Amino acid sequence: MDAYIPVSCDFHDELEALATLRQKCRIVYSNAANELVEVQGLIVDVYAANKADFLKLKDGTEIRLDRIVSVNDKQLSSYSD
């Protein structure tokens, strides 16, 4: 797997807020084959493992944070430290 690129604190906080508020969200991310994948789900956890940050959806899907392109149509690049 490629090297992890840390995400901004604002982005991390936004994901934790969605998890805390139990709000279903739309997430677009790049998978291991660099294909864009769109999912809708409830974030149940945001955590660190193996020197990277991840989120886990209620259905068990795990997504590395630096692979996320957008959450609820808000582009990752619009989040800043």
mmCIF file of the N, C-alpha and C atoms, coordinates in Angstrom:
data_MODEL
# 
_entry.id   MODEL 
# 
loop_
_atom_site.group_PDB 
_atom_site.id 
_atom_site.type_symbol 
_atom_site.label_atom_id 
_atom_site.label_alt_id 
_atom_site.label_comp_id 
_atom_site.label_asym_id 
_atom_site.label_entity_id 
_atom_site.label_seq_id 
_atom_site.pdbx_PDB_ins_code 
_atom_site.Cartn_x 
_atom_site.Cartn_y 
_atom_site.Cartn_z 
_atom_site.occupancy 
_atom_site.B_iso_or_equiv 
_atom_site.pdbx_formal_charge 
_atom_site.auth_seq_id 
_atom_site.auth_comp_id 
_atom_site.auth_asym_id 
_atom_site.auth_atom_id 
_atom_site.pdbx_PDB_model_num 
ATOM 1   N N  . MET A 1 1  ? 0.847   -1.177 0.000  1.00 0.00 ? 1  MET A N  1 
ATOM 2   C CA . MET A 1 1  ? 0.000   0.000  0.000  1.00 0.00 ? 1  MET A CA 1 
ATOM 3   C C  . MET A 1 1  ? 0.889   1.235  0.000  1.00 0.00 ? 1  MET A C  1 
ATOM 4   N N  . ASP A 1 2  ? 0.425   2.304  -0.641 1.00 0.00 ? 2  ASP A N  1 
ATOM 5   C CA . ASP A 1 2  ? 1.214   3.521  -0.726 1.00 0.00 ? 2  ASP A CA 1 
ATOM 6   C C  . ASP A 1 2  ? 1.287   4.237  0.621  1.00 0.00 ? 2  ASP A C  1 
ATOM 7   N N  . ALA A 1 3  ? 2.249   5.148  0.733  1.00 0.00 ? 3  ALA A N  1 
ATOM 8   C CA . ALA A 1 3  ? 2.482   5.873  1.983  1.00 0.00 ? 3  ALA A CA 1 
ATOM 9   C C  . ALA A 1 3  ? 1.269   6.728  2.346  1.00 0.00 ? 3  ALA A C  1 
ATOM 10  N N  . TYR A 1 4  ? 0.951   6.766  3.624  1.00 0.00 ? 4  TYR A N  1 
ATOM 11  C CA . TYR A 1 4  ? -0.185  7.542  4.114  1.00 0.00 ? 4  TYR A CA 1 
ATOM 12  C C  . TYR A 1 4  ? 0.154   9.025  4.135  1.00 0.00 ? 4  TYR A C  1 
ATOM 13  N N  . ILE A 1 5  ? -0.784  9.847  3.664  1.00 0.00 ? 5  ILE A N  1 
ATOM 14  C CA . ILE A 1 5  ? -0.636  11.298 3.692  1.00 0.00 ? 5  ILE A CA 1 
ATOM 15  C C  . ILE A 1 5  ? -1.621  11.820 4.737  1.00 0.00 ? 5  ILE A C  1 
ATOM 16  N N  . PRO A 1 6  ? -1.131  12.406 5.839  1.00 0.00 ? 6  PRO A N  1 
ATOM 17  C CA . PRO A 1 6  ? -2.041  12.880 6.891  1.00 0.00 ? 6  PRO A CA 1 
ATOM 18  C C  . PRO A 1 6  ? -3.075  13.872 6.351  1.00 0.00 ? 6  PRO A C  1 
ATOM 19  N N  . VAL A 1 7  ? -4.288  13.777 6.885  1.00 0.00 ? 7  VAL A N  1 
ATOM 20  C CA . VAL A 1 7  ? -5.360  14.692 6.494  1.00 0.00 ? 7  VAL A CA 1 
ATOM 21  C C  . VAL A 1 7  ? -5.435  15.841 7.489  1.00 0.00 ? 7  VAL A C  1 
ATOM 22  N N  . SER A 1 8  ? -6.118  16.901 7.109  1.00 0.00 ? 8  SER A N  1 
ATOM 23  C CA . SER A 1 8  ? -6.209  18.067 7.985  1.00 0.00 ? 8  SER A CA 1 
ATOM 24  C C  . SER A 1 8  ? -7.033  17.756 9.233  1.00 0.00 ? 8  SER A C  1 
ATOM 25  N N  . CYS A 1 9  ? -6.757  18.500 10.279 1.00 0.00 ? 9  CYS A N  1 
ATOM 26  C CA . CYS A 1 9  ? -7.514  18.363 11.522 1.00 0.00 ? 9  CYS A CA 1 
ATOM 27  C C  . CYS A 1 9  ? -8.984  18.705 11.297 1.00 0.00 ? 9  CYS A C  1 
ATOM 28  N N  . ASP A 1 10 ? -9.266  19.703 10.460 1.00 0.00 ? 10 ASP A N  1 
ATOM 29  C CA . ASP A 1 10 ? -10.647 20.088 10.163 1.00 0.00 ? 10 ASP A CA 1 
ATOM 30  C C  . ASP A 1 10 ? -11.411 18.924 9.533  1.00 0.00 ? 10 ASP A C  1 
ATOM 31  N N  . PHE A 1 11 ? -10.772 18.245 8.605  1.00 0.00 ? 11 PHE A N  1 
ATOM 32  C CA . PHE A 1 11 ? -11.403 17.113 7.931  1.00 0.00 ? 11 PHE A CA 1 
ATOM 33  C C  . PHE A 1 11 ? -11.673 15.991 8.933  1.00 0.00 ? 11 PHE A C  1 
ATOM 34  N N  . HIS A 1 12 ? -10.693 15.697 9.755  1.00 0.00 ? 12 HIS A N  1 
ATOM 35  C CA . HIS A 1 12 ? -10.830 14.655 10.773 1.00 0.00 ? 12 HIS A CA 1 
ATOM 36  C C  . HIS A 1 12 ? -11.980 15.004 11.725 1.00 0.00 ? 12 HIS A C  1 
ATOM 37  N N  . ASP A 1 13 ? -12.036 16.273 12.154 1.00 0.00 ? 13 ASP A N  1 
ATOM 38  C CA . ASP A 1 13 ? -13.098 16.732 13.053 1.00 0.00 ? 13 ASP A CA 1 
ATOM 39  C C  . ASP A 1 13 ? -14.478 16.602 12.409 1.00 0.00 ? 13 ASP A C  1 
ATOM 40  N N  . GLU A 1 14 ? -14.566 16.919 11.125 1.00 0.00 ? 14 GLU A N  1 
ATOM 41  C CA . GLU A 1 14 ? -15.836 16.815 10.400 1.00 0.00 ? 14 GLU A CA 1 
ATOM 42  C C  . GLU A 1 14 ? -16.331 15.362 10.382 1.00 0.00 ? 14 GLU A C  1 
ATOM 43  N N  . LEU A 1 15 ? -15.426 14.441 10.142 1.00 0.00 ? 15 LEU A N  1 
ATOM 44  C CA . LEU A 1 15 ? -15.802 13.023 10.130 1.00 0.00 ? 15 LEU A CA 1 
ATOM 45  C C  . LEU A 1 15 ? -16.257 12.565 11.517 1.00 0.00 ? 15 LEU A C  1 
ATOM 46  N N  . GLU A 1 16 ? -15.547 12.992 12.544 1.00 0.00 ? 16 GLU A N  1 
ATOM 47  C CA . GLU A 1 16 ? -15.952 12.632 13.909 1.00 0.00 ? 16 GLU A CA 1 
ATOM 48  C C  . GLU A 1 16 ? -17.317 13.218 14.255 1.00 0.00 ? 16 GLU A C  1 
ATOM 49  N N  . ALA A 1 17 ? -17.604 14.435 13.791 1.00 0.00 ? 17 ALA A N  1 
ATOM 50  C CA . ALA A 1 17 ? -18.908 15.055 14.038 1.00 0.00 ? 17 ALA A CA 1 
ATOM 51  C C  . ALA A 1 17 ? -20.016 14.260 13.353 1.00 0.00 ? 17 ALA A C  1 
ATOM 52  N N  . LEU A 1 18 ? -19.782 13.829 12.122 1.00 0.00 ? 18 LEU A N  1 
ATOM 53  C CA . LEU A 1 18 ? -20.775 13.015 11.413 1.00 0.00 ? 18 LEU A CA 1 
ATOM 54  C C  . LEU A 1 18 ? -21.027 11.707 12.154 1.00 0.00 ? 18 LEU A C  1 
ATOM 55  N N  . ALA A 1 19 ? -19.970 11.121 12.693 1.00 0.00 ? 19 ALA A N  1 
ATOM 56  C CA . ALA A 1 19 ? -20.110 9.873  13.449 1.00 0.00 ? 19 ALA A CA 1 
ATOM 57  C C  . ALA A 1 19 ? -20.890 10.114 14.743 1.00 0.00 ? 19 ALA A C  1 
ATOM 58  N N  . THR A 1 20 ? -20.555 11.175 15.453 1.00 0.00 ? 20 THR A N  1 
ATOM 59  C CA . THR A 1 20 ? -21.209 11.486 16.729 1.00 0.00 ? 20 THR A CA 1 
ATOM 60  C C  . THR A 1 20 ? -22.694 11.796 16.530 1.00 0.00 ? 20 THR A C  1 
ATOM 61  N N  . LEU A 1 21 ? -23.001 12.534 15.462 1.00 0.00 ? 21 LEU A N  1 
ATOM 62  C CA . LEU A 1 21 ? -24.387 12.915 15.191 1.00 0.00 ? 21 LEU A CA 1 
ATOM 63  C C  . LEU A 1 21 ? -25.175 11.797 14.503 1.00 0.00 ? 21 LEU A C  1 
ATOM 64  N N  . ARG A 1 22 ? -24.474 10.711 14.170 1.00 0.00 ? 22 ARG A N  1 
ATOM 65  C CA . ARG A 1 22 ? -25.098 9.553  13.518 1.00 0.00 ? 22 ARG A CA 1 
ATOM 66  C C  . ARG A 1 22 ? -25.838 9.964  12.245 1.00 0.00 ? 22 ARG A C  1 
ATOM 67  N N  . GLN A 1 23 ? -25.162 10.797 11.448 1.00 0.00 ? 23 GLN A N  1 
ATOM 68  C CA . GLN A 1 23 ? -25.734 11.267 10.193 1.00 0.00 ? 23 GLN A CA 1 
ATOM 69  C C  . GLN A 1 23 ? -25.233 10.421 9.034  1.00 0.00 ? 23 GLN A C  1 
ATOM 70  N N  . LYS A 1 24 ? -26.164 9.915  8.257  1.00 0.00 ? 24 LYS A N  1 
ATOM 71  C CA . LYS A 1 24 ? -25.801 9.172  7.053  1.00 0.00 ? 24 LYS A CA 1 
ATOM 72  C C  . LYS A 1 24 ? -25.112 10.145 6.102  1.00 0.00 ? 24 LYS A C  1 
ATOM 73  N N  . CYS A 1 25 ? -24.076 9.683  5.431  1.00 0.00 ? 25 CYS A N  1 
ATOM 74  C CA . CYS A 1 25 ? -23.354 10.563 4.532  1.00 0.00 ? 25 CYS A CA 1 
ATOM 75  C C  . CYS A 1 25 ? -22.982 9.848  3.239  1.00 0.00 ? 25 CYS A C  1 
ATOM 76  N N  . ARG A 1 26 ? -22.664 10.655 2.246  1.00 0.00 ? 26 ARG A N  1 
ATOM 77  C CA . ARG A 1 26 ? -22.234 10.172 0.934  1.00 0.00 ? 26 ARG A CA 1 
ATOM 78  C C  . ARG A 1 26 ? -20.730 10.390 0.859  1.00 0.00 ? 26 ARG A C  1 
ATOM 79  N N  . ILE A 1 27 ? -19.997 9.315  0.613  1.00 0.00 ? 27 ILE A N  1 
ATOM 80  C CA . ILE A 1 27 ? -18.534 9.389  0.565  1.00 0.00 ? 27 ILE A CA 1 
ATOM 81  C C  . ILE A 1 27 ? -18.053 8.903  -0.795 1.00 0.00 ? 27 ILE A C  1 
ATOM 82  N N  . VAL A 1 28 ? -17.180 9.683  -1.403 1.00 0.00 ? 28 VAL A N  1 
ATOM 83  C CA . VAL A 1 28 ? -16.510 9.284  -2.645 1.00 0.00 ? 28 VAL A CA 1 
ATOM 84  C C  . VAL A 1 28 ? -15.038 9.117  -2.293 1.00 0.00 ? 28 VAL A C  1 
ATOM 85  N N  . TYR A 1 29 ? -14.479 7.959  -2.651 1.00 0.00 ? 29 TYR A N  1 
ATOM 86  C CA . TYR A 1 29 ? -13.076 7.703  -2.352 1.00 0.00 ? 29 TYR A CA 1 
ATOM 87  C C  . TYR A 1 29 ? -12.431 6.916  -3.480 1.00 0.00 ? 29 TYR A C  1 
ATOM 88  N N  . SER A 1 30 ? -11.118 6.900  -3.470 1.00 0.00 ? 30 SER A N  1 
ATOM 89  C CA . SER A 1 30 ? -10.339 6.170  -4.459 1.00 0.00 ? 30 SER A CA 1 
ATOM 90  C C  . SER A 1 30 ? -9.916  4.836  -3.850 1.00 0.00 ? 30 SER A C  1 
ATOM 91  N N  . ASN A 1 31 ? -10.256 3.734  -4.508 1.00 0.00 ? 31 ASN A N  1 
ATOM 92  C CA . ASN A 1 31 ? -9.892  2.418  -3.969 1.00 0.00 ? 31 ASN A CA 1 
ATOM 93  C C  . ASN A 1 31 ? -8.436  2.076  -4.318 1.00 0.00 ? 31 ASN A C  1 
ATOM 94  N N  . ALA A 1 32 ? -8.011  0.881  -3.958 1.00 0.00 ? 32 ALA A N  1 
ATOM 95  C CA . ALA A 1 32 ? -6.616  0.464  -4.175 1.00 0.00 ? 32 ALA A CA 1 
ATOM 96  C C  . ALA A 1 32 ? -6.232  0.460  -5.652 1.00 0.00 ? 32 ALA A C  1 
ATOM 97  N N  . ALA A 1 33 ? -7.218  0.303  -6.545 1.00 0.00 ? 33 ALA A N  1 
ATOM 98  C CA . ALA A 1 33 ? -6.959  0.315  -7.988 1.00 0.00 ? 33 ALA A CA 1 
ATOM 99  C C  . ALA A 1 33 ? -7.113  1.726  -8.566 1.00 0.00 ? 33 ALA A C  1 
ATOM 100 N N  . ASN A 1 34 ? -7.209  2.744  -7.696 1.00 0.00 ? 34 ASN A N  1 
ATOM 101 C CA . ASN A 1 34 ? -7.389  4.143  -8.079 1.00 0.00 ? 34 ASN A CA 1 
ATOM 102 C C  . ASN A 1 34 ? -8.674  4.385  -8.858 1.00 0.00 ? 34 ASN A C  1 
ATOM 103 N N  . GLU A 1 35 ? -9.702  3.588  -8.579 1.00 0.00 ? 35 GLU A N  1 
ATOM 104 C CA . GLU A 1 35 ? -11.027 3.785  -9.159 1.00 0.00 ? 35 GLU A CA 1 
ATOM 105 C C  . GLU A 1 35 ? -11.867 4.538  -8.129 1.00 0.00 ? 35 GLU A C  1 
ATOM 106 N N  . LEU A 1 36 ? -12.677 5.477  -8.602 1.00 0.00 ? 36 LEU A N  1 
ATOM 107 C CA . LEU A 1 36 ? -13.552 6.202  -7.685 1.00 0.00 ? 36 LEU A CA 1 
ATOM 108 C C  . LEU A 1 36 ? -14.735 5.323  -7.301 1.00 0.00 ? 36 LEU A C  1 
ATOM 109 N N  . VAL A 1 37 ? -15.018 5.285  -6.021 1.00 0.00 ? 37 VAL A N  1 
ATOM 110 C CA . VAL A 1 37 ? -16.125 4.500  -5.474 1.00 0.00 ? 37 VAL A CA 1 
ATOM 111 C C  . VAL A 1 37 ? -17.000 5.457  -4.676 1.00 0.00 ? 37 VAL A C  1 
ATOM 112 N N  . GLU A 1 38 ? -18.315 5.333  -4.836 1.00 0.00 ? 38 GLU A N  1 
ATOM 113 C CA . GLU A 1 38 ? -19.260 6.151  -4.080 1.00 0.00 ? 38 GLU A CA 1 
ATOM 114 C C  . GLU A 1 38 ? -20.070 5.240  -3.165 1.00 0.00 ? 38 GLU A C  1 
ATOM 115 N N  . VAL A 1 39 ? -20.121 5.599  -1.892 1.00 0.00 ? 39 VAL A N  1 
ATOM 116 C CA . VAL A 1 39 ? -20.902 4.832  -0.918 1.00 0.00 ? 39 VAL A CA 1 
ATOM 117 C C  . VAL A 1 39 ? -21.736 5.789  -0.084 1.00 0.00 ? 39 VAL A C  1 
ATOM 118 N N  . GLN A 1 40 ? -22.820 5.263  0.461  1.00 0.00 ? 40 GLN A N  1 
ATOM 119 C CA . GLN A 1 40 ? -23.628 6.014  1.414  1.00 0.00 ? 40 GLN A CA 1 
ATOM 120 C C  . GLN A 1 40 ? -23.692 5.177  2.668  1.00 0.00 ? 40 GLN A C  1 
ATOM 121 N N  . GLY A 1 41 ? -23.495 5.806  3.796  1.00 0.00 ? 41 GLY A N  1 
ATOM 122 C CA . GLY A 1 41 ? -23.540 5.042  5.022  1.00 0.00 ? 41 GLY A CA 1 
ATOM 123 C C  . GLY A 1 41 ? -23.377 5.880  6.262  1.00 0.00 ? 41 GLY A C  1 
ATOM 124 N N  . LEU A 1 42 ? -23.398 5.196  7.370  1.00 0.00 ? 42 LEU A N  1 
ATOM 125 C CA . LEU A 1 42 ? -23.274 5.806  8.682  1.00 0.00 ? 42 LEU A CA 1 
ATOM 126 C C  . LEU A 1 42 ? -21.872 5.528  9.214  1.00 0.00 ? 42 LEU A C  1 
ATOM 127 N N  . ILE A 1 43 ? -21.128 6.588  9.537  1.00 0.00 ? 43 ILE A N  1 
ATOM 128 C CA . ILE A 1 43 ? -19.789 6.424  10.091 1.00 0.00 ? 43 ILE A CA 1 
ATOM 129 C C  . ILE A 1 43 ? -19.932 6.001  11.549 1.00 0.00 ? 43 ILE A C  1 
ATOM 130 N N  . VAL A 1 44 ? -19.326 4.863  11.901 1.00 0.00 ? 44 VAL A N  1 
ATOM 131 C CA . VAL A 1 44 ? -19.405 4.385  13.283 1.00 0.00 ? 44 VAL A CA 1 
ATOM 132 C C  . VAL A 1 44 ? -18.090 4.554  14.027 1.00 0.00 ? 44 VAL A C  1 
ATOM 133 N N  . ASP A 1 45 ? -16.994 4.796  13.305 1.00 0.00 ? 45 ASP A N  1 
ATOM 134 C CA . ASP A 1 45 ? -15.707 4.965  13.978 1.00 0.00 ? 45 ASP A CA 1 
ATOM 135 C C  . ASP A 1 45 ? -14.727 5.694  13.076 1.00 0.00 ? 45 ASP A C  1 
ATOM 136 N N  . VAL A 1 46 ? -13.886 6.517  13.683 1.00 0.00 ? 46 VAL A N  1 
ATOM 137 C CA . VAL A 1 46 ? -12.738 7.137  13.028 1.00 0.00 ? 46 VAL A CA 1 
ATOM 138 C C  . VAL A 1 46 ? -11.556 6.785  13.921 1.00 0.00 ? 46 VAL A C  1 
ATOM 139 N N  . TYR A 1 47 ? -10.562 6.100  13.357 1.00 0.00 ? 47 TYR A N  1 
ATOM 140 C CA . TYR A 1 47 ? -9.505  5.546  14.199 1.00 0.00 ? 47 TYR A CA 1 
ATOM 141 C C  . TYR A 1 47 ? -8.169  5.498  13.471 1.00 0.00 ? 47 TYR A C  1 
ATOM 142 N N  . ALA A 1 48 ? -7.106  5.283  14.237 1.00 0.00 ? 48 ALA A N  1 
ATOM 143 C CA . ALA A 1 48 ? -5.759  5.137  13.696 1.00 0.00 ? 48 ALA A CA 1 
ATOM 144 C C  . ALA A 1 48 ? -5.323  3.685  13.828 1.00 0.00 ? 48 ALA A C  1 
ATOM 145 N N  . ALA A 1 49 ? -4.659  3.184  12.792 1.00 0.00 ? 49 ALA A N  1 
ATOM 146 C CA . ALA A 1 49 ? -4.097  1.829  12.797 1.00 0.00 ? 49 ALA A CA 1 
ATOM 147 C C  . ALA A 1 49 ? -2.998  1.752  11.745 1.00 0.00 ? 49 ALA A C  1 
ATOM 148 N N  . ASN A 1 50 ? -1.952  1.041  12.034 1.00 0.00 ? 50 ASN A N  1 
ATOM 149 C CA . ASN A 1 50 ? -0.862  0.838  11.073 1.00 0.00 ? 50 ASN A CA 1 
ATOM 150 C C  . ASN A 1 50 ? -0.334  2.154  10.488 1.00 0.00 ? 50 ASN A C  1 
ATOM 151 N N  . LYS A 1 51 ? -0.172  3.159  11.342 1.00 0.00 ? 51 LYS A N  1 
ATOM 152 C CA . LYS A 1 51 ? 0.386   4.464  10.964 1.00 0.00 ? 51 LYS A CA 1 
ATOM 153 C C  . LYS A 1 51 ? -0.469  5.208  9.942  1.00 0.00 ? 51 LYS A C  1 
ATOM 154 N N  . ALA A 1 52 ? -1.795  4.998  9.982  1.00 0.00 ? 52 ALA A N  1 
ATOM 155 C CA . ALA A 1 52 ? -2.728  5.700  9.097  1.00 0.00 ? 52 ALA A CA 1 
ATOM 156 C C  . ALA A 1 52 ? -4.046  5.897  9.838  1.00 0.00 ? 52 ALA A C  1 
ATOM 157 N N  . ASP A 1 53 ? -4.886  6.795  9.322  1.00 0.00 ? 53 ASP A N  1 
ATOM 158 C CA . ASP A 1 53 ? -6.211  7.029  9.888  1.00 0.00 ? 53 ASP A CA 1 
ATOM 159 C C  . ASP A 1 53 ? -7.269  6.432  8.968  1.00 0.00 ? 53 ASP A C  1 
ATOM 160 N N  . PHE A 1 54 ? -8.314  5.882  9.568  1.00 0.00 ? 54 PHE A N  1 
ATOM 161 C CA . PHE A 1 54 ? -9.376  5.212  8.833  1.00 0.00 ? 54 PHE A CA 1 
ATOM 162 C C  . PHE A 1 54 ? -10.731 5.626  9.383  1.00 0.00 ? 54 PHE A C  1 
ATOM 163 N N  . LEU A 1 55 ? -11.763 5.391  8.568  1.00 0.00 ? 55 LEU A N  1 
ATOM 164 C CA . LEU A 1 55 ? -13.116 5.453  9.093  1.00 0.00 ? 55 LEU A CA 1 
ATOM 165 C C  . LEU A 1 55 ? -13.777 4.117  8.801  1.00 0.00 ? 55 LEU A C  1 
ATOM 166 N N  . LYS A 1 56 ? -14.745 3.782  9.636  1.00 0.00 ? 56 LYS A N  1 
ATOM 167 C CA . LYS A 1 56 ? -15.489 2.539  9.461  1.00 0.00 ? 56 LYS A CA 1 
ATOM 168 C C  . LYS A 1 56 ? -16.963 2.882  9.374  1.00 0.00 ? 56 LYS A C  1 
ATOM 169 N N  . LEU A 1 57 ? -17.626 2.321  8.362  1.00 0.00 ? 57 LEU A N  1 
ATOM 170 C CA . LEU A 1 57 ? -19.054 2.506  8.193  1.00 0.00 ? 57 LEU A CA 1 
ATOM 171 C C  . LEU A 1 57 ? -19.810 1.387  8.894  1.00 0.00 ? 57 LEU A C  1 
ATOM 172 N N  . LYS A 1 58 ? -21.075 1.631  9.135  1.00 0.00 ? 58 LYS A N  1 
ATOM 173 C CA . LYS A 1 58 ? -21.914 0.656  9.835  1.00 0.00 ? 58 LYS A CA 1 
ATOM 174 C C  . LYS A 1 58 ? -21.924 -0.698 9.129  1.00 0.00 ? 58 LYS A C  1 
ATOM 175 N N  . ASP A 1 59 ? -21.823 -0.700 7.798  1.00 0.00 ? 59 ASP A N  1 
ATOM 176 C CA . ASP A 1 59 ? -21.845 -1.961 7.049  1.00 0.00 ? 59 ASP A CA 1 
ATOM 177 C C  . ASP A 1 59 ? -20.497 -2.688 7.055  1.00 0.00 ? 59 ASP A C  1 
ATOM 178 N N  . GLY A 1 60 ? -19.502 -2.126 7.770  1.00 0.00 ? 60 GLY A N  1 
ATOM 179 C CA . GLY A 1 60 ? -18.192 -2.759 7.869  1.00 0.00 ? 60 GLY A CA 1 
ATOM 180 C C  . GLY A 1 60 ? -17.144 -2.213 6.913  1.00 0.00 ? 60 GLY A C  1 
ATOM 181 N N  . THR A 1 61 ? -17.554 -1.388 5.953  1.00 0.00 ? 61 THR A N  1 
ATOM 182 C CA . THR A 1 61 ? -16.607 -0.791 5.016  1.00 0.00 ? 61 THR A CA 1 
ATOM 183 C C  . THR A 1 61 ? -15.596 0.066  5.777  1.00 0.00 ? 61 THR A C  1 
ATOM 184 N N  . GLU A 1 62 ? -14.310 -0.121 5.475  1.00 0.00 ? 62 GLU A N  1 
ATOM 185 C CA . GLU A 1 62 ? -13.241 0.675  6.074  1.00 0.00 ? 62 GLU A CA 1 
ATOM 186 C C  . GLU A 1 62 ? -12.544 1.453  4.962  1.00 0.00 ? 62 GLU A C  1 
ATOM 187 N N  . ILE A 1 63 ? -12.338 2.747  5.194  1.00 0.00 ? 63 ILE A N  1 
ATOM 188 C CA . ILE A 1 63 ? -11.750 3.623  4.189  1.00 0.00 ? 63 ILE A CA 1 
ATOM 189 C C  . ILE A 1 63 ? -10.605 4.404  4.826  1.00 0.00 ? 63 ILE A C  1 
ATOM 190 N N  . ARG A 1 64 ? -9.443  4.356  4.191  1.00 0.00 ? 64 ARG A N  1 
ATOM 191 C CA . ARG A 1 64 ? -8.315  5.151  4.664  1.00 0.00 ? 64 ARG A CA 1 
ATOM 192 C C  . ARG A 1 64 ? -8.597  6.619  4.354  1.00 0.00 ? 64 ARG A C  1 
ATOM 193 N N  . LEU A 1 65 ? -8.414  7.501  5.327  1.00 0.00 ? 65 LEU A N  1 
ATOM 194 C CA . LEU A 1 65 ? -8.836  8.887  5.183  1.00 0.00 ? 65 LEU A CA 1 
ATOM 195 C C  . LEU A 1 65 ? -8.190  9.614  4.017  1.00 0.00 ? 65 LEU A C  1 
ATOM 196 N N  . ASP A 1 66 ? -6.942  9.339  3.719  1.00 0.00 ? 66 ASP A N  1 
ATOM 197 C CA . ASP A 1 66 ? -6.294  10.055 2.617  1.00 0.00 ? 66 ASP A CA 1 
ATOM 198 C C  . ASP A 1 66 ? -6.754  9.578  1.242  1.00 0.00 ? 66 ASP A C  1 
ATOM 199 N N  . ARG A 1 67 ? -7.632  8.569  1.200  1.00 0.00 ? 67 ARG A N  1 
ATOM 200 C CA . ARG A 1 67 ? -8.199  8.086  -0.070 1.00 0.00 ? 67 ARG A CA 1 
ATOM 201 C C  . ARG A 1 67 ? -9.548  8.742  -0.354 1.00 0.00 ? 67 ARG A C  1 
ATOM 202 N N  . ILE A 1 68 ? -10.070 9.511  0.608  1.00 0.00 ? 68 ILE A N  1 
ATOM 203 C CA . ILE A 1 68 ? -11.375 10.137 0.446  1.00 0.00 ? 68 ILE A CA 1 
ATOM 204 C C  . ILE A 1 68 ? -11.256 11.374 -0.454 1.00 0.00 ? 68 ILE A C  1 
ATOM 205 N N  . VAL A 1 69 ? -12.164 11.456 -1.418 1.00 0.00 ? 69 VAL A N  1 
ATOM 206 C CA . VAL A 1 69 ? -12.221 12.591 -2.341 1.00 0.00 ? 69 VAL A CA 1 
ATOM 207 C C  . VAL A 1 69 ? -13.220 13.622 -1.833 1.00 0.00 ? 69 VAL A C  1 
ATOM 208 N N  . SER A 1 70 ? -14.401 13.158 -1.381 1.00 0.00 ? 70 SER A N  1 
ATOM 209 C CA . SER A 1 70 ? -15.408 14.082 -0.871 1.00 0.00 ? 70 SER A CA 1 
ATOM 210 C C  . SER A 1 70 ? -16.329 13.387 0.125  1.00 0.00 ? 70 SER A C  1 
ATOM 211 N N  . VAL A 1 71 ? -16.922 14.205 0.983  1.00 0.00 ? 71 VAL A N  1 
ATOM 212 C CA . VAL A 1 71 ? -17.932 13.748 1.937  1.00 0.00 ? 71 VAL A CA 1 
ATOM 213 C C  . VAL A 1 71 ? -19.106 14.709 1.812  1.00 0.00 ? 71 VAL A C  1 
ATOM 214 N N  . ASN A 1 72 ? -20.276 14.150 1.500  1.00 0.00 ? 72 ASN A N  1 
ATOM 215 C CA . ASN A 1 72 ? -21.480 14.979 1.291  1.00 0.00 ? 72 ASN A CA 1 
ATOM 216 C C  . ASN A 1 72 ? -21.216 16.096 0.286  1.00 0.00 ? 72 ASN A C  1 
ATOM 217 N N  . ASP A 1 73 ? -20.532 15.748 -0.799 1.00 0.00 ? 73 ASP A N  1 
ATOM 218 C CA . ASP A 1 73 ? -20.197 16.661 -1.903 1.00 0.00 ? 73 ASP A CA 1 
ATOM 219 C C  . ASP A 1 73 ? -19.210 17.758 -1.525 1.00 0.00 ? 73 ASP A C  1 
ATOM 220 N N  . LYS A 1 74 ? -18.645 17.704 -0.332 1.00 0.00 ? 74 LYS A N  1 
ATOM 221 C CA . LYS A 1 74 ? -17.617 18.664 0.079  1.00 0.00 ? 74 LYS A CA 1 
ATOM 222 C C  . LYS A 1 74 ? -16.257 18.040 -0.245 1.00 0.00 ? 74 LYS A C  1 
ATOM 223 N N  . GLN A 1 75 ? -15.513 18.666 -1.136 1.00 0.00 ? 75 GLN A N  1 
ATOM 224 C CA . GLN A 1 75 ? -14.231 18.133 -1.581 1.00 0.00 ? 75 GLN A CA 1 
ATOM 225 C C  . GLN A 1 75 ? -13.209 18.136 -0.462 1.00 0.00 ? 75 GLN A C  1 
ATOM 226 N N  . LEU A 1 76 ? -12.406 17.089 -0.382 1.00 0.00 ? 76 LEU A N  1 
ATOM 227 C CA . LEU A 1 76 ? -11.355 17.000 0.625  1.00 0.00 ? 76 LEU A CA 1 
ATOM 228 C C  . LEU A 1 76 ? -10.441 18.215 0.565  1.00 0.00 ? 76 LEU A C  1 
ATOM 229 N N  . SER A 1 77 ? -10.147 18.708 -0.621 1.00 0.00 ? 77 SER A N  1 
ATOM 230 C CA . SER A 1 77 ? -9.229  19.852 -0.763 1.00 0.00 ? 77 SER A CA 1 
ATOM 231 C C  . SER A 1 77 ? -9.795  21.133 -0.150 1.00 0.00 ? 77 SER A C  1 
ATOM 232 N N  . SER A 1 78 ? -11.100 21.164 0.151  1.00 0.00 ? 78 SER A N  1 
ATOM 233 C CA . SER A 1 78 ? -11.665 22.373 0.744  1.00 0.00 ? 78 SER A CA 1 
ATOM 234 C C  . SER A 1 78 ? -11.491 22.419 2.255  1.00 0.00 ? 78 SER A C  1 
ATOM 235 N N  . TYR A 1 79 ? -10.997 21.318 2.839  1.00 0.00 ? 79 TYR A N  1 
ATOM 236 C CA . TYR A 1 79 ? -10.698 21.295 4.268  1.00 0.00 ? 79 TYR A CA 1 
ATOM 237 C C  . TYR A 1 79 ? -9.277  21.812 4.456  1.00 0.00 ? 79 TYR A C  1 
ATOM 238 N N  . SER A 1 80 ? -9.058  22.572 5.521  1.00 0.00 ? 80 SER A N  1 
ATOM 239 C CA . SER A 1 80 ? -7.701  23.081 5.766  1.00 0.00 ? 80 SER A CA 1 
ATOM 240 C C  . SER A 1 80 ? -7.379  23.024 7.248  1.00 0.00 ? 80 SER A C  1 
ATOM 241 N N  . ASP A 1 81 ? -6.089  23.077 7.572  1.00 0.00 ? 81 ASP A N  1 
ATOM 242 C CA . ASP A 1 81 ? -5.634  23.056 8.976  1.00 0.00 ? 81 ASP A CA 1 
ATOM 243 C C  . ASP A 1 81 ? -5.939  24.369 9.653  1.00 0.00 ? 81 ASP A C  1 
# 
